[in-house]
Amino acid sequence: MAKFGKRTRAAREAFAGKSNLSVEDAVALVKGNAKAKFDETVEIAMVLGVDPRHADQMVRGVIGLPNGTGKTVRVAVFARDAKADEAKAAGADIVGAEDLMEIVQGGKIDFDRCIATPDMMPVVGRLGKVLGPRNLMPNPKVGTVTMDVAAAVKAAKGGEVQFRVEKAGVIHAGVGKSSFDAAKLVENIRAFIDAVAKARPAGAKGTYMKKISLSSTMGPGVSVDVASAAGE
């Protein structure tokens, strides 16, 4: 039988028997038990009634969280000439064209978000097998293929979160830090849930949001009452 440390046992006891909480109560529980030596991320997991293997049931989108994520986001931009200068001025961490493609092909992916101007997509397209599985492939649907690279860089660094449903119909995202004020976490969580609700695909049948849970990086998860969280 596995042995747990004192902190893990205390967290498990605090969460025992608790489920289908309001967003506010779930945040209070998660925050109160986020006691690692670093500022833990508060994470949301949503189980959706979709099968993303079908194109008309894919769920993806982007949301600028009202209170940011608390995370330092490294941004790479594929651009040339004036647009490359624009990206650098906006705060992009890595900017390049074919040279950046070669770096990524070599296995070095030192960034959390990837943006490209439309003319760079033939180059970026060669990286599909590398960037795609990491959900880093630029896409016009979420604003990462754009001529306005400055706005895209600022949005990425300012708390914008991309989401995409995984094979099992689950969406995961970080919605803030445990050090955030509880009210700000609640606001971020409700904004994220609302964005996922609005991204409901045409092919989704029956119950769309099946389960929502919150956790911190090192803590257990707790389920949230879907109807109240989604404002139903």
C-alpha positions in Angstrom: 0.0 0.0 0.0 1.4 3.4 -1.0 2.5 5.7 1.8 1.7 9.4 1.5 3.4 12.3 3.2 1.8 14.4 5.9 0.7 17.1 3.4 -0.8 14.7 1.0 -2.7 12.9 3.7 -4.0 16.2 5.1 -5.2 17.3 1.6 -6.9 13.9 1.0 -8.7 14.2 4.3 -9.8 17.8 3.5 -11.2 16.7 0.2 -12.8 13.5 1.4 -16.6 13.3 0.8 -16.7 16.6 -1.0 -18.1 16.8 -4.5 -20.3 18.8 -6.8 -19.3 22.0 -5.0 -20.0 25.6 -6.2 -17.2 27.3 -8.0 -16.6 29.5 -4.9 -16.4 26.5 -2.5 -14.2 24.5 -4.8 -11.8 27.4 -5.2 -11.7 27.9 -1.4 -10.9 24.2 -0.9 -8.2 24.1 -3.6 -6.6 27.3 -2.5 -6.6 26.2 1.2 -4.8 23.0 0.4 -2.2 24.3 -2.1 0.7 24.2 0.2 3.7 23.3 -2.0 6.8 25.4 -1.8 6.0 27.1 -5.1 3.0 29.0 -6.3 0.8 26.2 -7.6 -1.3 26.6 -10.7 -5.1 26.2 -10.3 -6.2 23.8 -13.1 -9.6 23.1 -14.6 -10.5 19.8 -16.3 -13.8 19.6 -18.2 -15.3 16.4 -19.6 -17.4 17.1 -22.7 -20.0 15.1 -24.5 -18.1 15.2 -27.8 -16.0 12.9 -29.9 -13.2 15.0 -31.4 -12.5 12.4 -34.0 -15.4 13.9 -35.9 -14.7 17.3 -37.4 -18.1 18.6 -36.4 -17.5 17.8 -32.7 -14.1 19.5 -32.3 -14.0 22.1 -29.6 -11.2 24.7 -29.6 -10.9 28.4 -28.9 -9.2 31.1 -27.0 -10.1 33.2 -24.0 -8.4 36.2 -22.5 -8.8 35.5 -18.7 -9.9 38.7 -16.9 -7.2 38.4 -14.3 -4.5 36.7 -16.3 -2.9 33.3 -15.7 0.0 34.4 -13.4 2.3 32.4 -15.8 5.2 33.8 -17.7 4.6 32.9 -21.3 7.4 32.6 -23.8 6.3 33.5 -27.3 7.9 32.5 -30.6 7.0 34.4 -33.8 7.6 33.3 -37.4 8.0 36.5 -39.3 10.3 38.4 -41.6 11.5 42.0 -42.0 9.2 44.7 -40.6 6.8 42.1 -39.0 9.8 40.5 -37.3 10.8 43.9 -35.9 7.2 44.5 -34.8 7.1 41.1 -32.9 10.4 41.9 -31.1 9.1 45.3 -30.1 6.0 43.8 -28.7 8.0 41.5 -26.5 8.3 38.2 -28.4 11.0 36.0 -26.9 12.0 34.3 -30.1 11.6 35.6 -33.7 12.8 34.0 -36.9 11.9 32.3 -40.2 13.8 29.4 -41.8 16.4 29.7 -39.0 13.7 29.2 -36.3 12.2 26.3 -38.3 15.6 24.6 -38.2 15.9 25.1 -34.4 12.5 23.6 -33.9 13.2 20.7 -36.2 16.3 20.1 -34.1 14.1 19.5 -31.1 14.6 22.7 -29.3 11.1 24.1 -28.4 11.8 26.8 -25.8 8.4 28.6 -26.0 4.8 28.2 -24.9 3.0 29.9 -27.8 3.7 30.1 -31.5 2.5 32.9 -33.7 3.1 33.3 -37.5 2.3 35.8 -40.2 0.2 34.2 -43.1 3.1 34.2 -45.5 5.2 32.1 -43.1 2.8 29.2 -43.0 4.5 27.2 -45.8 7.6 27.2 -43.6 5.7 26.6 -40.4 3.6 23.8 -42.1 6.7 21.7 -42.2 6.7 21.6 -38.4 3.2 20.1 -38.1 4.4 16.8 -36.7 6.4 18.6 -34.1 4.2 21.5 -33.1 0.8 19.8 -33.6 1.0 17.2 -30.8 2.1 20.0 -28.4 -0.9 22.2 -29.4 1.6 24.9 -30.6 0.7 24.9 -34.3 -0.4 28.5 -35.3 -4.0 28.6 -36.3 -6.1 31.5 -37.7 -9.1 30.3 -35.7 -7.4 31.2 -32.4 -5.6 34.3 -33.7 -2.1 32.9 -34.0 -1.9 33.3 -37.7 -2.2 37.0 -38.2 -0.5 40.1 -39.7 -1.1 41.9 -36.4 1.7 40.1 -34.6 2.1 42.8 -32.0 -1.5 42.4 -30.7 -1.1 38.6 -30.8 2.1 38.7 -28.7 0.6 41.1 -26.2 -2.5 38.9 -25.9 -0.4 35.8 -25.3 1.6 37.4 -22.6 -1.4 39.1 -21.0 -3.3 36.0 -19.9 -4.8 34.6 -23.1 -5.5 30.8 -22.8 -6.0 28.5 -25.8 -8.1 25.4 -25.3 -8.6 22.3 -27.4 -10.5 19.1 -26.6 -8.4 16.0 -26.3 -9.2 12.5 -27.7 -11.2 11.5 -24.6 -13.3 14.6 -24.8 -11.4 16.4 -22.0 -10.2 20.0 -21.9 -7.4 21.0 -19.5 -6.2 24.5 -18.7 -4.5 26.6 -16.1 -6.8 29.3 -14.8 -4.6 31.2 -12.4 -2.3 30.7 -9.4 -3.1 29.6 -5.9 -1.8 32.9 -4.7 -4.6 34.8 -6.6 -7.4 36.3 -4.6 -10.3 33.8 -4.5 -12.7 36.2 -6.2 -10.3 36.6 -9.1 -9.9 32.9 -9.5 -13.7 32.5 -9.6 -13.9 35.2 -12.2 -11.3 33.5 -14.4 -12.9 30.1 -14.0 -16.4 31.3 -14.9 -15.0 33.1 -17.9 -13.2 30.0 -19.1 -16.3 27.8 -18.7 -18.4 30.4 -20.6 -15.8 30.4 -23.4 -16.0 26.6 -23.7 -19.8 26.7 -23.6 -19.9 29.2 -26.5 -17.5 26.9 -28.4 -20.1 24.1 -28.4 -19.8 22.5 -31.9 -22.8 21.8 -34.2 -22.2 18.1 -33.9 -22.5 17.9 -30.1 -25.6 16.0 -29.1 -27.1 15.5 -25.6 -25.3 16.7 -22.6 -22.4 18.9 -23.6 -20.7 19.6 -20.2 -20.6 16.3 -18.3 -18.1 17.0 -15.6 -15.9 19.9 -14.3 -13.2 19.6 -11.7 -10.6 21.9 -10.1 -7.2 21.0 -8.6 -3.9 22.6 -7.9 -0.6 21.4 -9.4 0.2 19.1 -6.4 -3.2 18.7 -4.9 -6.2 16.4 -5.4 -9.2 17.4 -7.5 -12.7 18.2 -6.5 -15.8 18.1 -8.8 -17.8 21.3 -9.4 -21.6 21.4 -9.8 -21.9 21.7 -13.6 -25.3 23.4 -13.7 -24.4 26.3 -11.3 -20.9 26.7 -12.9 -22.3 26.9 -16.4 -25.1 29.3 -15.2 -27.8 26.8 -16.3 
